[in-house]
């Protein structure tokens, strides 16, 4: 069975309108309809569907969101920014709210978030709210990656001067691509990895000038294209220079003698040679040998018998010394 329904709509014709005037009357009605449609279109309000866009930024940096609003004959005061559907306070100095007119119908609204931290990670959107309109832009997300840092440590709690100090920086593998390198002596480092971790190792001789130095490891996070700097605990070098004197200690008078100061000092070390005489009264005599670790005595004297020959080494902030007691034999005692 087919049911056919028809509907007739009658528009009342104002009195005084004759058939001869009916066509102009319909034209007038049509013009009013066109004007109404045109007006409603011209007052259409909408946000650009592609804005704002997602932002990924590291902590302490600033983030910026932008949205575009299409409208006419409306105040821009009704536009606000929402964080997780809560209106942001325009008096909060954490944020900067900006706006500018692009052309007759397009307005740009910006939100700047200063010194981003983990609490800022959320969704953000623009909201246009008046008594007649309430529309929102798409949501955009602020991602704040964790400030990841590898674990860096020395293999020993302290080192003596000249020992091989070793640092290892290790980090667990994640879905984020990253790379690591040392901030000092990077050319000496070696890289390693297994299924779960990546690590780099640095082996170098401990020098006095490195005492209490913090070594850095920088981590490059590819997703945000930034370096994160991480530091070790201070390198502790024991305040000990192992210094000894090589050379004979028994001589006949008027013969030459040679001595060499050896130890775990570096090329930057400075040397002072002295004789300490203990007979009659204590006396120290410094020998000028042009700051060398070698000492040559052209002629050994009898007064050097029982004297202490001492080599004092200063290497940066470290000091050490070595000594020997000389014996000068009297030829008459040998008869």
C-alpha positions as CSV (number, residue, x, y, z in Angstrom):
1,X,0.0,0.0,0.0
2,X,1.4,3.4,-1.0
3,X,0.4,6.3,1.1
4,X,0.8,9.7,-0.6
5,X,1.0,12.7,1.5
6,X,0.8,16.3,0.4
7,X,1.3,19.4,2.4
8,X,0.1,22.8,1.3
9,X,1.5,25.9,2.9
10,X,-0.4,29.2,2.5
11,X,1.3,32.5,3.1
12,X,-1.2,35.2,3.9
13,X,-1.2,38.0,1.4
14,X,-1.4,41.5,3.0
15,X,-4.6,43.3,2.2
16,X,-4.4,45.7,-0.7
17,X,-2.2,43.3,-2.7
18,X,-4.0,42.6,-6.0
19,X,-3.2,39.9,-8.5
20,X,-1.3,42.5,-10.6
21,X,0.9,43.3,-7.6
22,X,1.4,39.6,-6.5
23,X,4.6,39.0,-8.5
24,X,6.4,42.1,-7.1
25,X,5.3,41.0,-3.7
26,X,7.0,37.6,-4.1
27,X,10.1,39.2,-5.3
28,X,10.2,41.3,-2.2
29,X,9.8,38.2,0.0
30,X,12.7,36.5,-1.9
31,X,14.9,39.5,-1.4
32,X,14.3,39.5,2.4
33,X,15.2,35.7,2.4
34,X,18.4,36.3,0.5
35,X,19.4,39.2,2.8
36,X,18.8,37.0,5.9
37,X,20.9,34.1,4.5
38,X,23.7,36.5,3.5
39,X,23.6,38.1,7.0
40,X,23.8,34.7,8.7
41,X,26.8,33.7,6.6
42,X,28.6,36.9,7.1
43,X,28.2,36.5,10.9
44,X,29.5,32.9,10.9
45,X,32.2,32.4,13.5
46,X,34.6,29.5,13.5
47,X,38.2,28.5,14.4
48,X,40.7,27.2,11.9
49,X,40.4,23.4,12.1
50,X,44.2,22.9,12.1
51,X,45.1,25.1,15.0
52,X,46.4,25.1,17.7
53,X,49.0,22.4,17.0
54,X,50.8,20.1,19.4
55,X,54.0,21.2,21.0
56,X,56.9,19.2,22.5
57,X,59.4,21.2,24.5
58,X,62.0,20.6,27.1
59,X,61.7,21.9,30.7
60,X,62.7,25.6,31.3
61,X,62.0,26.6,27.7
62,X,58.9,28.5,26.5
63,X,56.0,27.0,24.6
64,X,53.7,28.8,22.2
65,X,50.2,27.9,20.9
66,X,48.4,29.7,18.1
67,X,44.7,29.6,17.0
68,X,42.9,31.5,14.2
69,X,39.4,32.8,14.5
70,X,37.2,33.6,11.5
71,X,34.5,36.3,12.4
72,X,33.1,39.7,11.7
73,X,31.6,42.5,13.8
74,X,32.4,40.8,17.1
75,X,34.6,41.9,19.9
76,X,37.8,39.8,20.5
77,X,37.4,40.2,24.3
78,X,35.4,37.0,24.4
79,X,38.3,34.8,23.4
80,X,40.1,32.9,26.1
81,X,42.6,30.1,26.5
82,X,41.6,26.9,28.3
83,X,43.9,24.4,29.9
84,X,42.2,21.0,30.3
85,X,38.9,22.9,29.9
86,X,39.7,25.4,32.7
87,X,40.1,29.1,31.8
88,X,43.6,30.5,32.2
89,X,44.1,33.6,34.3
90,X,45.2,36.5,32.2
91,X,46.9,38.1,35.2
92,X,49.1,35.1,35.7
93,X,52.7,36.1,34.7
94,X,53.4,32.5,33.8
95,X,51.4,33.2,30.6
96,X,51.5,35.8,27.9
97,X,48.3,36.3,25.8
98,X,48.7,38.0,22.4
99,X,46.3,38.8,19.5
100,X,46.5,40.4,16.1
101,X,44.3,40.9,13.1
102,X,45.5,39.1,10.0
103,X,42.9,40.6,7.7
104,X,39.3,41.8,7.8
105,X,37.9,38.4,9.1
106,X,40.9,36.5,10.5
107,X,42.3,37.0,14.0
108,X,45.3,35.3,15.5
109,X,45.4,34.5,19.2
110,X,48.6,33.3,20.8
111,X,49.4,31.7,24.2
112,X,53.0,31.7,25.4
113,X,54.0,29.6,28.5
114,X,57.2,30.7,30.1
115,X,59.7,28.3,31.8
116,X,57.8,25.1,31.0
117,X,57.8,22.4,33.6
118,X,56.1,19.0,34.0
119,X,53.0,20.6,35.5
120,X,52.3,22.4,32.2
121,X,51.9,19.2,30.3
122,X,48.2,19.2,29.3
123,X,45.7,19.9,26.5
124,X,45.1,23.5,25.5
125,X,42.4,25.2,23.3
126,X,40.8,28.5,22.4
127,X,37.3,29.3,23.5
128,X,35.0,32.0,22.0
129,X,32.1,32.6,24.3
130,X,29.3,35.2,24.0
131,X,25.6,35.3,24.8
132,X,24.9,34.1,21.2
133,X,28.0,32.0,20.4
134,X,30.1,29.5,22.2
135,X,32.6,27.6,20.1
136,X,36.0,26.0,20.9
137,X,39.0,25.3,18.8
138,X,40.6,21.8,18.5
139,X,42.7,20.6,21.4
140,X,46.4,20.7,21.2
141,X,48.8,18.9,23.6
142,X,51.9,20.2,25.3
143,X,54.4,17.4,25.9
144,X,57.2,17.9,28.3
145,X,59.7,15.0,28.0
146,X,61.4,13.9,31.2
147,X,64.8,15.5,31.7
148,X,66.5,12.2,31.4
149,X,70.0,11.8,32.5
150,X,72.4,8.9,32.4
151,X,73.9,7.5,35.6
152,X,77.6,8.5,35.7
153,X,80.1,7.2,38.2
154,X,83.8,6.7,38.8
155,X,84.8,3.0,39.3
156,X,86.8,3.9,42.4
157,X,86.0,6.4,45.2
158,X,89.4,8.1,44.9
159,X,92.7,7.9,42.9
160,X,96.3,8.5,43.4
161,X,98.1,10.8,41.0
162,X,99.0,8.9,37.9
163,X,96.4,6.2,38.4
164,X,94.0,5.4,35.5
165,X,90.7,7.0,36.5
166,X,87.7,5.5,34.9
167,X,84.2,7.0,34.4
168,X,81.1,5.1,33.1
169,X,77.9,6.7,32.0
170,X,75.0,4.3,31.4
171,X,71.4,4.7,30.4
172,X,68.5,2.4,29.8
173,X,67.2,2.2,26.3
174,X,63.8,3.7,25.6
175,X,61.6,4.3,22.6
176,X,63.2,7.8,22.4
177,X,66.4,7.9,20.3
178,X,69.3,9.5,22.1
179,X,73.1,9.7,22.0
180,X,75.7,10.4,24.7
181,X,79.2,11.8,24.9
182,X,81.6,13.3,27.5
183,X,82.2,17.0,27.7
184,X,85.9,16.5,28.3
185,X,88.4,14.1,26.8
186,X,85.6,12.8,24.5
187,X,88.2,11.5,22.0
188,X,89.3,8.9,24.6
189,X,85.8,7.5,25.2
190,X,84.5,4.2,24.0
191,X,80.8,3.3,23.4
192,X,79.0,0.1,24.3
193,X,75.5,-1.3,24.3
194,X,73.5,-4.4,24.9
195,X,69.8,-5.3,24.6
196,X,68.7,-3.1,27.4
197,X,71.3,-0.4,28.0
198,X,73.8,2.0,26.3
199,X,76.9,3.2,28.1
200,X,80.2,5.1,27.4
201,X,83.5,4.7,29.3
202,X,86.3,7.1,29.7
203,X,89.8,6.1,30.9
204,X,92.5,8.7,31.6
205,X,95.5,9.3,33.9
206,X,94.6,11.2,37.1
207,X,96.4,14.5,37.3
208,X,96.6,16.9,40.2
209,X,94.9,19.6,38.2
210,X,91.8,17.4,38.0
211,X,91.2,17.1,41.7
212,X,87.6,18.0,42.7
213,X,86.7,18.3,39.0
214,X,83.2,17.3,37.9
215,X,83.1,15.5,34.6
216,X,80.1,16.1,32.4
217,X,78.1,13.8,30.1
218,X,75.8,15.3,27.6
219,X,72.7,13.5,26.4
220,X,71.1,14.4,23.0
221,X,67.4,13.8,22.8
222,X,66.4,13.4,19.2
223,X,62.7,14.1,19.6
224,X,63.3,17.6,21.0
225,X,66.7,18.1,19.3
226,X,68.3,19.3,22.5
227,X,71.3,18.5,24.7
228,X,70.8,17.6,28.4
229,X,73.9,18.0,30.5
230,X,74.6,15.7,33.4
231,X,77.6,15.7,35.8
232,X,79.5,13.2,37.9
233,X,80.5,13.6,41.5
234,X,83.8,15.3,41.9
235,X,86.9,13.4,41.0
236,X,88.9,12.8,44.2
237,X,92.7,12.5,43.9
238,X,94.6,11.7,47.0
239,X,97.0,14.4,48.1
240,X,100.0,12.2,47.8
241,X,103.0,12.4,45.5
242,X,105.2,9.4,45.7
243,X,108.7,10.8,45.3
244,X,112.0,9.0,45.6
245,X,115.6,9.9,44.7
246,X,117.7,7.6,42.5
247,X,121.5,7.7,42.7
248,X,124.4,6.4,44.8
249,X,124.6,7.6,48.4
250,X,128.2,6.7,49.2
251,X,131.0,8.8,47.7
252,X,134.6,9.7,48.0
253,X,135.4,13.4,48.4
254,X,136.0,15.5,45.2
255,X,134.1,13.1,42.9
256,X,131.0,13.9,40.8
257,X,127.5,12.7,41.8
258,X,124.2,12.5,39.9
259,X,120.7,12.1,41.3
260,X,117.3,11.8,39.7
261,X,113.9,12.7,41.4
262,X,111.2,10.2,40.2
263,X,107.6,9.8,41.1
264,X,104.0,10.0,40.0
265,X,104.1,13.7,39.2
266,X,103.2,15.2,35.8
267,X,105.2,17.3,33.3
268,X,103.9,20.4,35.0
269,X,105.7,19.6,38.2
270,X,108.3,22.0,39.7
271,X,111.3,20.8,41.7
272,X,113.4,22.1,44.6
273,X,116.6,20.5,45.7
274,X,118.1,21.1,49.1
275,X,120.8,20.0,51.5
276,X,119.9,19.7,55.1
277,X,123.0,19.8,57.4
278,X,122.6,18.5,60.9
279,X,126.1,19.0,62.4
280,X,126.7,21.9,64.8
281,X,123.4,23.6,63.7
282,X,120.6,22.8,61.4
283,X,121.0,24.5,58.0
284,X,119.2,24.2,54.7
285,X,121.0,25.0,51.5
286,X,118.9,25.3,48.3
287,X,120.6,24.2,45.1
288,X,119.8,26.0,41.8
289,X,119.4,23.4,39.1
290,X,116.9,25.3,36.8
291,X,113.8,23.4,38.1
292,X,114.9,20.0,36.8
293,X,114.2,16.6,38.3
294,X,117.9,15.9,37.8
295,X,120.8,17.1,40.0
296,X,124.5,17.0,39.2
297,X,127.1,17.8,41.8
298,X,130.5,18.3,40.1
299,X,132.5,17.7,43.3
300,X,131.3,16.0,46.5
301,X,132.6,17.7,49.6
302,X,133.4,16.3,53.0
303,X,130.9,18.6,54.7
304,X,128.1,16.7,52.9
305,X,128.8,13.6,55.0
306,X,125.6,12.8,56.9
307,X,123.7,15.6,55.1
308,X,120.2,14.9,53.8
309,X,119.6,15.5,50.1
310,X,116.0,16.3,49.6
311,X,113.9,16.7,46.4
312,X,110.6,18.6,46.9
313,X,108.0,18.4,44.1
314,X,105.0,20.7,43.7
315,X,102.5,19.6,41.1
316,X,99.5,21.9,41.0
317,X,98.0,21.9,44.5
318,X,99.9,18.8,45.5
319,X,103.3,18.6,47.2
320,X,105.6,15.6,47.9
321,X,109.2,14.9,48.6
322,X,111.9,12.3,48.7
323,X,115.2,12.2,50.4
324,X,118.5,10.3,50.9
325,X,121.3,10.6,53.5
326,X,124.8,10.9,51.9
327,X,127.9,9.2,53.2
328,X,131.3,10.7,52.3
329,X,134.1,8.3,53.1
330,X,137.4,9.7,54.3
331,X,140.4,8.2,52.4
332,X,142.4,8.2,55.6
333,X,139.7,6.0,57.3
334,X,140.1,3.5,54.5
335,X,143.8,2.9,55.4
